[in-house]
Amino acid sequence: MKFSKVYPFYVQKAERKNRTREEVDQVICWLTGYDQKGLERQIEKESDFRCFFDEAPQIHENSSLIKGVVCGIRVEDIEDPLVRNVRYLDKLIDELAKGKAMEKILRT
């Protein structure tokens, strides 16, 4: 699945709840270590999720603090690193859309 195809849905989900594309980008960049230009390059080249995460500069060291359920599965129990990172991102976008404060979303 291509990250570039899912990205607009992340933005739509956040915007429906009065959050912004910039906040979505901030969350994605926090998790992956991409800067804004790097994120835009990944979207432009239509990377799939494997490539998107494999090329990520650095998965944030506090990503292991992301806990909870996405699609009925606890994210902290997922063993496959790719699936876990995708679900971490899903969880962060969910938290953003639910109105959680950015400092809590970014585990600061």
N, C-alpha and C positions, 0 to 999 in steps of 0.2 A: 504494500500500500504506500502511496506517495504522500510524504509529509505535506507537500504543496497542495494536495487535494483536501487534506483535513484541516490545514491551517485556517482557511476561511470560516470553517464551522466553529473553531475555537473563538475566533473574533466575533462571529455572530452571537454565540452563546453569551459571551461577556457583554457585548453591546446591548443585548436584550435586557440585561440587568444593570444598565447604566454604567458599565465599565468601558474602558477604551482599548483600542488596538495597541496603544503604547503600553498599557498595563499588561496586556497579553504578551507583547514582545519582551517586556521586562521580566516576566515570569519565565518565559522560554530561555532567555539569555542567562538568567540566574541559574537555572537547572543545568544548562548545557555548556556554559562558558563562551558561547558565541557572542560577538559584539553585534551591533545592529547591521553592519555591512555583511558580516558573515552569515547572519540569519537570512538576510535578503538574497544572498548568493545561493543558499541552499533552496530557497523557494523558487528562484529563477531557474535553477538547473533541474528542478523537479526531482529532487532526491527522494528515494524511498526512506522509510523509517530506519532501516538498518544502516544505510549510508549516512543519514542525518546524525544518528547517534555515534556511529563509528568515527565520523569526522569531527565530532564535537570536541572542542579544545580541552574541556575538563568537566566531567559531571561534578556538580557541587558536592563538596565534602559533607554538607549537612542534608543531602538528599535522603540519607537513611533515617532522618527524623520525620519524613513524610509517612504518615500512618493513616489507615482507614480503608474503607471498602469502595471499590470501583467495579461495577458490573457483578456484584455479589462476591467478589474475591478480595481478600485483604492484601493490599499492595506490599506490605512488608513480608508476606509469606511467599511471594513469587520468586522462584529460583532463577529462571532464565533472565539474564541481564537486559536483553533487548525488550522483552515483554514488561519487565519491571520498570524500565525507564519510560516506556510508552505510558504505562499506568500511572507512574509518578506525574507525568505531564498532564494526563487526564485529571488526576486528583487536584493538582494545582489550579487548573482551569476551573474545575468545579468550585473550589474554594473562592476563587476570584468572583465567579458568577453569583455565589451565595452572599457576597458582600463582606467577606472577611477582610480585615485590615492587611495591607500589604506587608507590614513588618511580621505579621504572624504567618502569612503565606510563605514568605522568604526565610522563615525560621531564623530570624535575627534576635 
